[in-house]
Amino acid sequence: MKKWIVITWLILLFSAVAALFWYSDWVYQQPTPVPENYQTTNFGQLITLKAPLAALKNKPLFLHFFNPDCPCSRFNIKNFKSLVKQYNTQVNFSVVVMTTKNYTIEEIQKKFDLNIPVLFDSAIATSCGVYSTPQAVLLDNDHKLYYRGNYNKSRYCTEEKTNYAKMAITGLLNDHATIAFNKSALQAYGCQLPNCTK
């Protein structure tokens, strides 16, 4: 009798944990709601940036919008680091931290194990049309918007064939005027700004 109680309890516990993981994954596969006051930023539009980013016009600029409290942002760190490692000689990279909590530049750099610029300016997200994290923004040398969207179709950034951020970098570096991305690349998924809500 005790054996069956333990087995039943373990099955219920396992089922509850599995349901929790399924629900969490399902929530983050839903598009992030578009804010009521959202203003579209079009591809090719000039993005006006302040110092220190304004001076970075020697090569394309990749902005990584990151919220340390967002699970999707944390899953994305490895993918972002691989892009920096592969393209850092051809592209300028910067992390734009989107949170209401206080973090230092050093804390964010330590999370990524990268020595790249870290900014805490939500106005950059507004000017680029970003309303969730993680999001990738790629600007050309003249700071015109080339790409704004997701890193990957997979929440864990594991699908190479849907590595949208990498495709955008490759396209820009190969002088492709535009790349036709599908809805899963361009529709925002993840944590809604600024408080990591859905």
C-alpha positions as a printed Julia matrix, in Angstrom:
198×3 Matrix{Float64}:
  0.0    0.0     0.0
  2.77   2.46    0.93
  4.57   1.6    -2.29
  1.53   2.62   -4.38
  1.11   5.85   -2.44
  4.75   6.76   -3.12
  4.48   5.82   -6.81
  1.25   7.81   -7.19
  2.79  10.79   -5.4
  5.9   10.66   -7.64
  3.76  10.44  -10.79
  1.7   13.45   -9.67
  4.85  15.39   -8.81
  6.48  14.56  -12.15
  3.28  15.5   -14.01
  3.08  18.84  -12.18
  6.71  19.66  -13.02
  6.2   18.66  -16.67
  3.04  20.8   -16.87
  4.9   23.76  -15.37
  7.71  23.46  -17.95
  5.18  23.09  -20.77
  3.24  26.15  -19.61
  6.4   28.24  -19.25
  7.52  27.29  -22.75
  4.06  27.97  -24.16
  3.91  31.44  -22.58
  7.2   32.48  -24.19
  6.14  31.13  -27.59
  3.3   33.65  -27.67
  3.99  37.0   -29.36
  4.71  39.87  -27.02
  1.71  42.25  -26.95
  2.34  45.46  -28.88
  2.18  48.47  -26.53
 -0.75  50.86  -27.05
  1.49  53.85  -27.82
  3.89  51.91  -30.06
  5.25  53.8   -33.06
  6.68  51.74  -35.89
 10.3   52.21  -36.91
 10.76  51.2   -40.53
 13.68  49.37  -42.06
 16.01  51.88  -43.71
 14.99  54.59  -41.24
 17.83  56.64  -39.73
 18.22  55.93  -36.01
 19.55  58.95  -34.11
 21.9   57.83  -31.37
 23.66  59.7   -28.58
 27.25  59.27  -27.44
 29.04  56.89  -27.27
 27.11  55.04  -30.0
 26.81  58.07  -32.3
 30.55  57.97  -33.0
 30.53  54.3   -34.05
 30.14  54.71  -37.8
 33.22  52.85  -39.01
 31.27  49.59  -39.32
 27.74  48.26  -38.7
 26.34  48.46  -35.17
 24.61  45.51  -33.5
 22.48  46.35  -30.45
 21.52  43.52  -28.12
 18.47  44.42  -26.01
 18.8   42.48  -22.77
 16.87  42.14  -19.52
 18.79  40.16  -16.86
 15.48  39.14  -15.25
 13.98  37.72  -18.46
 14.42  33.95  -18.9
 14.5   34.34  -22.69
 17.31  36.9   -22.4
 19.31  34.57  -20.18
 18.85  31.65  -22.6
 20.11  33.94  -25.37
 23.51  34.86  -23.82
 25.43  32.0   -25.43
 24.06  32.81  -28.88
 24.91  36.5   -28.55
 28.45  35.69  -27.39
 28.95  33.47  -30.44
 27.94  36.35  -32.74
 30.37  38.71  -31.02
 33.16  36.16  -31.28
 32.5   35.52  -34.97
 31.9   39.1   -36.17
 33.66  41.45  -33.71
 36.21  42.58  -36.32
 33.45  43.52  -38.79
 30.65  44.77  -36.53
 30.49  46.97  -33.41
 28.48  45.31  -30.63
 26.73  46.85  -27.64
 24.34  45.59  -24.95
 21.35  47.79  -24.12
 20.05  46.8   -20.69
 16.28  47.08  -20.34
 15.26  46.79  -16.7
 13.99  48.94  -13.86
 16.47  47.31  -11.48
 19.94  48.68  -10.84
 22.88  46.91  -12.44
 26.4   48.12  -13.1
 28.22  47.93  -16.42
 30.65  45.47  -14.85
 27.84  43.17  -13.67
 26.4   42.97  -17.19
 29.82  42.49  -18.81
 30.48  39.67  -16.34
 27.21  37.93  -17.29
 28.39  37.88  -20.91
 32.1   37.49  -20.19
 32.62  40.21  -22.81
 34.26  43.61  -22.68
 31.84  45.52  -24.91
 29.85  48.73  -24.34
 26.85  48.41  -22.02
 24.16  51.08  -22.02
 21.15  51.76  -19.77
 19.08  53.98  -22.07
 15.48  52.96  -22.79
 15.22  55.74  -25.4
 17.36  53.56  -27.69
 14.67  50.86  -27.58
 11.98  53.4   -28.43
 13.91  54.83  -31.37
 14.62  51.32  -32.71
 11.03  50.09  -32.22
 11.95  47.49  -29.59
  9.35  46.55  -26.95
 10.56  43.15  -25.72
 13.74  41.29  -24.84
 15.77  39.69  -26.17
 15.77  41.58  -29.45
 18.49  42.19  -32.0
 18.9   45.46  -33.87
 21.4   45.84  -36.69
 22.22  49.29  -38.06
 24.31  49.9   -41.14
 27.35  52.21  -41.15
 25.05  55.24  -41.51
 22.92  54.05  -38.57
 19.95  53.15  -40.74
 17.84  50.26  -39.46
 18.72  47.08  -41.36
 17.18  44.49  -39.02
 15.09  44.46  -35.85
 13.81  41.16  -34.62
 14.4   37.86  -32.93
 17.63  35.95  -32.72
 16.14  32.58  -33.5
 12.82  30.76  -33.8
 13.87  28.49  -30.94
 13.62  29.9   -27.43
 17.05  28.44  -26.7
 18.59  29.77  -29.97
 19.56  26.28  -31.12
 18.17  26.19  -34.68
 20.91  27.22  -37.1
 18.48  27.47  -40.04
 16.5   30.13  -38.14
 19.48  32.07  -36.78
 17.93  35.35  -37.93
 20.41  37.71  -36.28
 23.32  35.91  -37.92
 21.49  35.96  -41.28
 21.02  39.73  -40.93
 24.71  40.31  -40.17
 25.76  38.13  -43.09
 23.32  39.9   -45.4
 24.52  43.37  -44.43
 28.19  42.43  -44.69
 27.53  40.96  -48.15
 25.82  44.18  -49.28
 22.33  42.73  -49.64
 19.97  45.7   -49.75
 17.24  43.81  -47.91
 16.52  40.29  -46.77
 12.97  38.95  -46.68
 12.48  37.6   -43.16
  9.39  35.67  -42.12
  6.96  36.52  -39.34
  8.8   34.44  -36.72
 11.89  36.6   -37.29
 10.15  39.97  -37.06
  7.3   39.52  -34.57
  8.55  40.2   -31.04
  8.62  37.28  -28.6
  9.96  37.23  -25.07
  9.59  39.54  -22.11
  7.62  42.76  -22.49
  9.44  45.94  -21.5
 10.25  47.33  -19.06
  9.34  44.96  -16.23
  9.78  41.49  -17.75
  6.04  40.89  -18.12
  4.15  39.14  -20.89
